[in-house]
Amino acid sequence: MTDKNSETRSTAIAAAIILVGATALLYLMPDVIVRLGDISPWLGTGFGVLIILAFFLVFWLRARHQRRKGL
């Protein structure tokens, strides 16, 4: 494998992991929010906000890592 091919493969694997993780998390999110909302509406709202922020945090960290590596 060449270095460029290795980078492309690494990027594809990272994207697949992020996609699968985000899909699973967003699929389960409504049930978790409803159950937490039964305890406290603030708890359910806070969880929802944290999950959405975490989704964007992953992409921000990935971009920062790539910039630091010079990609």
N, C-alpha and C positions, 0 to 999 in steps of 0.2 A: 504494500500500500504506500502511496505517496503521502506526503505531509498534508497536501490540500485535500485529498480524499479522506484522510483521517479526521480533519477538521469538519468536513461536511457530514461525516458519519456521526461525530460527536454532537454536532448541532441537531441532527435529526433525532438522535436518541434523547437528548435533553428536551426537545420539543414534544416528543411522544410521552415522556414521563410527566411533563407539565400538563399536557392535554388530558391524560388519563387521570391524574390526581385532581385536576380542577373539575373534570366531569363527575367523578365520584363524589367529591365534596359538594358540588352544586346540586347533585341529584339528592343527596341526603339532607341538605340544608333545610328545606321546608319542614320536614318532620322534627328535626332537632329544634328549630325555632318555635314550633307550636308547643313542644313539650317544655321548653324553657319558658315560653310565654305563659304557660299554666302556673308556673312558679312566680314569675314576675315579668310584666311586659317590658321592663327596662332590660332585663337579662336577655330576653329573646331578641330585642332590638340591638343590643350591644354585640351579641354573637353574630348576627347578620352583618353588621357593619364591619366587624373584625374579619369575617370570612372574605368579604368583598375587598377590603384593604389588603389582606394577605395575597389575594389573587394578583393585584397590581404590584405588590412588594416583590413577588417572585420575578416578574419581568424586569423591574427596576434593578434588582440585584444581579440578574443575568446580564443586562446591558452594561452595568458598571464593571462586572467581571470581564466582559469582552473588551471594553474600552481599556481596562488596565493591562490586558494581555496584548493590546494593539491590534485587535481584529477588526 
